[in-house]
Amino acid sequence: MSKPKALITRPLFPAARAILDQHFEAEYWTPQERIPRSELLKRVADKDALVCLLTEKVDEELLALAPKLRVAATVSVGYDNIDVPACTRHKVVAAHTPGVLDETTADFAWTLLMAVARRLIEGDAWMRSGTWPGWDLDQLLGGDVWGKTLGLIGFGRIGRGMARRAQGFQMRVLYHDAVRAPAEVERELRSEFADFDRLLRESDFISLHVPLLPETRHLISTPAFEKMKRTAHIINTSRGPVVDEAALAAALEQRKIAGAALDVYEHEPKVNMALIARKDVVLAPHIASATIETRTKMAVMAATNAAAVVEGRRPPNALNADAIEKE
Ligand SMILES: NC(=O)c1ccc[n+]([C@@H]2O[C@H](COP(=O)([O-])OP(=O)(O)OC[C@H]3O[C@@H](n4cnc5c(N)ncnc54)[C@H](O)[C@@H]3O)[C@@H](O)[C@H]2O)c1
């Protein structure tokens, strides 16, 4: 009997390929450049499964062109690239990779926080320029991290990872979330629920951990910057459009806040030119989950999600299995 067919938009890692090759006649997109949309639409047309990255959109157009498709598994926890209701309408199981990247992503958000607070990137550039004259009392003065107030917007898996890290730095932690955490979680993580405005007013570091949704697009824009401390820093490892980049550049220029550290951008891979020009901004190329261990786990999880569907099982990380079963 012939195997079901899968399109995988990157060669992934050997551990994930082993699962996919066992279950599918697997077609991998191997060129270095990202799969063009036209190729994606052409190649997915006769497939039973799609394993994709956050850079590929699974939308009505794609689903309509892939009548045999049963599963779309993204190698990411954020799934704003997948139109889940459209998948449900087409009886395609959508799946993502929650849980395996929490600590790695929180590690990196913390890296960005430290880098912007302590001006590491400016210091690195100075050393490489060969112009550093040696130690002096008032060079590259940053701000303390320890003992300050951390404001977490989004207190899910990754936001809570940040709260755990903050304890080691003796920080006060405020969080804002659409859903208040259970009291025992607040106690264990020594984190206090705050409304959005209070969090903005009182935090020294504001770190974003919400998914990209219509309600979170431009959540951080001019009105939010107006409320922040002039000494505040903002860290974004969530999704780029959560921050209005033009408003961020203006807030920095007008000294409404002190700095920003970004891993994600409003129009990836483009970055607002006004931000590129600034020394008070740290820019990373969307690498918060980029460790060998974590990216391998994510790829294996996506492969496992796809394999489960063709084995007639509910994928461990399905986003719409309930909705499909109800129909
Ligand atoms: N930079 C990266 O490489 C990278 C890596 C991992 C995750 N991410 C992003 O981080 C996001 C968070 O990941 P997670 O695993 O912690 O997700 P999660 O679902 O565990 O947590 C998200 C939290 O945001 C809250 N939330 C949703 N809408 C909100 C709103 N309007 N206002 C306030 N809170 C709201 C939810 O209640 C939830 O507690 C992902 O959706 C993804 O986009 C980025």
The ligand as a Gaussian input file, in Angstrom:
#p B3LYP/6-31G(d) Opt

LIG

0 1
 N       10.458000      34.821000      19.249000
 C       10.235000      33.530000      19.157000
 O       10.979000      32.807000      18.518000
 C        9.068000      32.931000      19.866000
 C        9.222000      31.676000      20.470000
 C        8.138000      31.136000      21.145000
 C        6.934000      31.827000      21.210000
 N        6.831000      33.041000      20.618000
 C        5.563000      33.788000      20.718000
 O        5.229000      33.876000      22.090000
 C        3.818000      33.703000      22.226000
 C        3.503000      33.185000      23.618000
 O        3.895000      31.831000      23.735000
 P        3.411000      30.935000      24.973000
 O        3.843000      29.543000      24.662000
 O        3.832000      31.573000      26.245000
 O        1.828000      31.062000      24.807000
 P        0.706000      30.808000      25.901000
 O       -0.531000      30.525000      25.130000
 O        1.172000      29.828000      26.930000
 O        0.579000      32.237000      26.626000
 C        0.018000      33.365000      26.020000
 C       -0.726000      34.154000      27.098000
 O       -1.211000      35.360000      26.504000
 C       -2.509000      35.602000      27.068000
 N       -3.274000      36.499000      26.207000
 C       -3.919000      36.194000      25.053000
 N       -4.520000      37.300000      24.558000
 C       -4.259000      38.307000      25.431000
 C       -4.617000      39.675000      25.479000
 N       -5.358000      40.235000      24.516000
 N       -4.172000      40.409000      26.525000
 C       -3.443000      39.854000      27.508000
 N       -3.080000      38.553000      27.511000
 C       -3.474000      37.799000      26.487000
 C       -3.140000      34.217000      27.227000
 O       -4.197000      34.230000      28.158000
 C       -1.929000      33.400000      27.691000
 O       -1.823000      33.359000      29.094000
 C        3.453000      32.741000      21.096000
 O        2.107000      32.879000      20.701000
 C        4.409000      33.108000      19.993000
 O        3.805000      34.015000      19.096000
 C        7.866000      33.599000      19.951000

